[in-house]
Amino acid sequence: MAEESKASATKVVAETVVVEKEEKAVEEALAEEGKVLECESFKEESNKVEDLVDPEKKALDELKSLIQEALNKREFYTPPPPPVTEEEVKAEEKEKEKVETSESQPEVTAVSETVVEETVAVAVVAAVEKVEETTPQPETEVKEKVEAVEEVKETVVEEVTAPVPTEELPSVATAEEEKAKVEETAPPLPPEEVSIWGVNLLADEKSDVILLKFLRARDFKVKEAFSMLKSVVAWRKEFKIEELLEEQGIDEGLEKVVYLHGFDREGHPVCYNAFGEFQDKELYNNAFADAEKRAKFLTFLIQFLEKNIRKLDFTPEGVSTIVQIVDLKNSPALILFKKELRQSTNQALQLLQDNYPEFVAKQIFINVPWWYVAYNRLISPFLTQRTRSKFVFAGPTRTTETLFKYIAPEQLPAQYGGLNKNGEQEFSPADSATEEFIKPTSKHTIDLPITEVGTLDWEVRVIGWDISYGAEFVPNAEGSYTWIVQKPRKIGPTDEQLIGYTFKITEPGKVVLTFDNQTSKKKKLLYRFKTKPSGT
């Protein structure tokens, strides 16, 4: 038994050493990566027109001119002419036959007239001859009768050969001319009205902010930016974005994978992507088991983006971008070996890149494993410098520290080292926290003053813990006893991360929080407190 315990302990130690070595390797690689990224760290540009340099102003004016021309010609939403059907082709052929028949009609009439003329003439002559043979008459009478017959003949021929008036069938050319005349005389249609993310193009300064996104995505190449804009408008119509916003139940089960939570230190909304949640097989199958479910997952991402983009402030002074957190914890196998997830993720990234330009101010990768550093180096040459400059990487041991650079503790979710918890809580993101450091091998105390009867609430957190913590109440009155509020205890790194307490105040004094750090590492301490008088 002793040997088994010893072997088990040795195995745990060996695994711990391996993990520590891997984490150290990751941190060293990321530190080197950080040096490169630090040199080209992205800084958001101003969206105020007056802050643009002259070439950028010119590009914006040129783009607006192209858009106005397209709106006047109704080129954004006007559908292309429908394809010609077989029925329409047959109808057109029949129309041509009618036209050809009407054009050849006079010739046919002429032939008929000649035949009739000859027939009548023969009949008249025969009749005259018969009369002459049977009835002898004086020469004068015969001559008169012949002349009468000639007159009848001429009369019949003239009447028969007289052209019959017919209505001329309109030719194709005539119809097209009439249509052209109608179009010329009809009043011109008003320019199109095109909106994107709730902002009408060319309506006001908000439109300038939108257009600058397209220009920056295409390095201020006006024609390319205009082409991208038209493509995005067409895609949004085809995808029926406005209808998608009203659909319900698309995000079922996915709200813990992609969600918005709080703001960074500059006021950007923060979007979290925790793909490690897909280790839940049921959730994974519900999202990627077949083509229909993968399409639904993509639809969920688009609806999520659309709803939250519309909450952004598109005024020149406002915040119109987000900060994206990509949590790679528990996700290596998923990304590398799960074909469906990999394909869906690539499809989503391509779609977002093509249709949502310049909406990410910073992209922070946390809990980065060793393999992702190598993967990033492989794909970096294919990314623009602008895109690379938005990336920040942090290994497992530096995730919280890195996030605090960009997000205040009261805004950061508790699972990432912050103070923000889901559900009911005494504190809100509006209650700011104080940040201090506990020196190695030393004690650190915090005094929370109490001036009136009521209650005192506090929250404390030490990043990485591995220290002893306790709390006591010291009354102001002389001769009063100190109360133990929270008995000192050792809190390990895997123990409760965020500690809160509510203390009922019966007399003035102070609560003293004591932190005993016996490690050789400096520790970061977060705390906040507030008092509530009795009766509130």
Secondary structure, DSSP 8 states (H G I E B T S, - for coil): -HHHHHHHHHHHHHHHHHHHHHHHHHHHHHHHHHHHHHHT--------GGGS-HHHHHHHHHHHHHHHHHHHTTTTT--------HHHHHHHHHHHHHHHHHHHHHHHHHHHHHHHHHHHHHHHHHHHHHHHHHS---HHHHHHHHHHHHHHHHHHHHHHHS---------HHHHHHHHHHHHHHS--------EETTEETTTSHHHHHHHHHHHHHTTT-HHHHHHHHHHHHHHHHHHTHHHHTT--STTTTTTTTEEEEEE-TTS-EEEEEEGGGGGSHHHHHHHHSSHHHHHHHHHHHHHHHHHHHTTS--STTS---EEEEEE-TT-HHHHHH-HHHHHHHHHHHHHHHHHSTT-EEEEEEES--HHHHHHHHHHGGGS-HHHHTTEEE--GGGHHHHHHHHS-TTTSBGGGTSSB-SSS-S--TTS--EEEEE-TTEEEEEEEEE-SSEEEEEEEEETT--EEEEEEEEESSTT---EEEEEEEEE-TTS-S-EEEEEEESSSEEEEEEEEE-SSS-EEEEEEEEEEETT-
